[in-house]
Amino acid sequence: MRSFQQFQEYAGLASRNPSASRPQPINRTNDQVQRREVHDKKLSRMNAHKKTTTNKEVYEVYDPEIQGRSQIKQTGADGRKEPKRSADDRRRPGQKPRMKAVGGGKMAPAGEYKTRKDVGTTKARSEREQQPTKERGSAALSAREQQRKAYQERKARERGGKRAPITAKSKEKAASELLKTKKETPKSEGPKKERKTYQHADGGGMTRKERDSARNKKTQADKKSAKSSMRDEFIKKHGRKPNSKESIQLTAKAKAAAKALK
């Protein structure tokens, strides 16, 4: 049996230690109730933390001037380096929205822009810009000076010793360098073909199916008229109708003539 002095010492320890004064469960049921209450309090604290503004996705936190100088970069969807802009934001002032034909001469907005396949990737400057095909300063040299310079370079290569061995890696490197240089497109001579515009009678655009149908009808009409004129010329020249072989030849010529009119 404890004495009064020991009871006072235990009471002093309990006052100094808060855990000792915590209510203890009497049996297993009270223990489960107490654990459930602790778990509910923890869940409520977590839910309250989730609802705070600091834990949400905030896109406009910084001043634009400060954000431009800071190292924090805001990324967009699909691996973009910048946030995705809508079609209205991308459109210049006064520019009309893109329209597409939906059939029957009716037009509708074309919708959002498609995501590029290379979105988010950084290309080297040599792949984005035209690289020089000659050495720097060679444009200022005259033809005689260029020949002299080429001669000196050739002699320097000959004095250099052995040629570098040709390997698969060196071939791949040479092919990449050739692909980087821009090839000159040959200039087309003569007048350019007029671009055909397919529209309905009321001015509305056509869908792909309607364009194909209109183009095929026109091609068949051109082919029929060309074959008819060629047949008339043949009858006028030979005084008879063409046989099966000559008719096939006329059909092929009429088809080629109709194709040229496309």
SULWO-V602221 format. One record per run of one state. SS is the DSSP state (a for helix, b for strand, c for the rest). FROM is the first residue (numbers start at 0). TO is the last residue. If there is no record, write none. Layout:
BEGIN
ss: {SS/SS}
from: {FROM/FROM}
to: {TO/TO}
END
This chain:
BEGIN
ss: {c/a/c/a/c/a/c/a/c/a/c/a/c/a/c/b/c/b/c/a/c/a/c/a/c/a/c/b/c/b/c/a/c/a/c}
from: {0/3/16/17/21/27/50/52/55/63/69/76/79/86/90/98/103/105/109/124/128/137/140/142/159/167/180/198/199/204/205/207/238/243/260}
to: {2/15/16/20/26/49/51/54/62/68/75/78/85/89/97/102/104/108/123/127/136/139/141/158/166/179/197/198/203/204/206/237/242/259/261}
END
